[in-house]
Amino acid sequence: MEKITNASDFVQNSLGKNTLVKLTNDELYKGTLISIDGAFNLYLINSSLVTEDNKIKKEFKHLFIRGNNVLYIAPFINNKK
């Protein structure tokens, strides 16, 4: 695991990895983070709108999320066996 010392390191380390995104309207999305810019606009691929218990509500091949809607992003680890 890479040492992360600031937000920029975290973002760079998250690119190409499974990411969980929570929006200000409480929606949760998970997918592979492809791009993020200075305004926190996100581009994800192979993503899903999910419930709190990780049930898929809708799937998206490509998803753009405007940065002002983002509450947080976090690494997503699928623990399903």
C-alpha positions in Angstrom: 0.0 0.0 0.0 1.3 3.4 -0.9 1.8 6.0 1.8 -0.8 8.8 1.5 0.2 12.1 3.1 -2.3 14.5 1.5 -5.5 14.8 -0.5 -3.7 14.9 -3.8 -1.9 11.7 -3.1 -5.3 10.1 -2.1 -6.9 11.2 -5.4 -4.0 10.0 -7.5 -3.9 6.7 -5.7 -7.7 6.3 -6.3 -7.6 6.6 -10.1 -8.3 3.3 -11.8 -9.6 1.7 -8.6 -13.0 0.9 -7.2 -14.5 3.9 -5.5 -17.6 4.7 -3.5 -19.1 8.1 -4.0 -21.8 9.6 -1.8 -23.7 12.6 -3.1 -25.3 15.4 -1.1 -28.8 13.9 -1.8 -27.6 10.7 0.0 -27.3 8.6 -3.2 -24.4 6.1 -3.3 -22.5 5.2 -6.4 -19.7 2.7 -6.8 -17.5 2.3 -9.8 -14.0 2.6 -11.3 -12.7 6.2 -10.9 -11.2 7.3 -14.2 -10.9 11.0 -13.8 -11.3 13.8 -11.2 -10.6 17.5 -11.7 -10.1 20.5 -9.4 -13.8 21.1 -9.1 -14.3 17.5 -8.0 -16.1 16.5 -11.2 -15.9 12.7 -11.4 -15.9 10.3 -14.3 -16.5 6.6 -13.4 -16.9 3.6 -15.6 -18.7 0.3 -14.9 -20.6 2.0 -12.0 -23.8 1.4 -10.1 -26.3 3.3 -8.0 -26.4 1.2 -4.8 -28.3 1.0 -1.6 -26.7 1.3 1.8 -26.5 -2.5 2.0 -24.8 -2.7 -1.4 -27.8 -3.8 -3.5 -27.6 -2.5 -7.1 -30.5 -0.2 -8.1 -29.2 0.8 -11.5 -26.0 0.3 -13.6 -24.1 2.7 -15.8 -21.3 2.0 -18.3 -20.1 5.6 -18.1 -21.1 8.1 -15.3 -20.2 11.7 -14.9 -20.9 13.3 -11.5 -20.7 17.1 -11.1 -18.4 18.0 -8.3 -20.8 20.2 -6.4 -23.0 17.1 -5.8 -20.2 15.1 -4.2 -20.2 14.7 -0.4 -17.3 12.3 -0.3 -15.3 9.7 -2.1 -13.8 6.6 -0.5 -12.0 3.4 -1.6 -14.6 0.6 -2.2 -13.6 -2.9 -1.2 -16.1 -5.6 -2.2 -16.2 -8.1 0.6 -18.7 -10.4 -1.1 -17.5 -14.0 -1.2 
